[in-house]
Amino acid sequence: MTYITVEEIEALRLVDFIGLSQEDAAEKMHVSRKTLWSDLQHARKEIVGALINGAAIEIIDGNYVHYNEEGE
């Protein structure tokens, strides 16, 4: 089983799926660029490893605040 956090998924979503710059994604997530980069590196490594090894991926809790599309 491969584990990644909600923060890592959000970092991947903002940078790799939506296409934001790391700077913009870090600002949107209210974290430093270094933290965002660490989350991206870990998530990418874990996901690629799971794909290569045929492992399941489980998203685990993290520290986050959920906002709707209007930012509320």
C-alpha positions in Angstrom: 0.0 0.0 0.0 1.2 3.5 -0.9 0.2 6.4 1.2 0.0 10.1 0.2 -1.6 13.0 2.0 -4.4 15.3 1.1 -1.8 18.1 0.9 0.2 16.2 -1.6 -2.8 15.5 -3.7 -3.7 19.2 -3.7 -0.1 20.1 -4.7 -0.3 17.7 -7.6 -3.7 19.0 -8.6 -2.7 22.6 -8.6 0.7 22.2 -10.3 0.3 19.1 -12.6 -3.4 19.1 -13.4 -4.4 22.7 -13.4 -1.0 24.0 -14.4 -0.3 26.7 -11.8 3.3 27.7 -11.1 4.8 26.3 -7.9 4.8 29.8 -6.5 1.1 30.4 -7.2 0.2 26.9 -5.9 2.2 27.5 -2.7 0.4 30.8 -2.2 -3.0 29.2 -2.8 -2.2 26.5 -0.3 -0.8 29.0 2.2 2.5 27.1 2.4 6.1 28.0 1.5 7.5 27.0 -2.0 9.8 24.6 -0.2 6.9 22.8 1.5 5.0 22.6 -1.8 8.1 21.3 -3.5 8.6 18.6 -0.8 4.9 17.6 -1.1 5.2 17.3 -4.9 8.4 15.3 -4.8 7.1 12.8 -2.3 3.7 12.4 -4.0 5.2 11.9 -7.5 7.7 9.4 -6.2 5.0 7.4 -4.3 2.6 7.5 -7.2 5.2 6.3 -9.7 6.4 3.6 -7.4 2.8 2.4 -6.9 2.2 2.4 -10.7 5.4 0.4 -11.3 4.8 -2.1 -8.6 1.0 -2.4 -9.0 0.4 -1.1 -5.5 -2.8 0.5 -4.2 -2.7 4.2 -3.3 -4.4 5.4 -0.2 -5.0 9.1 0.5 -4.6 9.8 4.2 -5.6 12.7 6.3 -3.5 15.8 6.5 -3.7 19.4 7.7 -6.1 21.3 5.5 -9.0 23.7 5.4 -11.7 23.0 2.8 -13.0 26.0 0.8 -15.7 26.0 -1.8 -15.1 27.4 -5.2 -15.9 30.9 -4.0 -13.1 30.6 -1.3 -15.6 30.5 1.6 
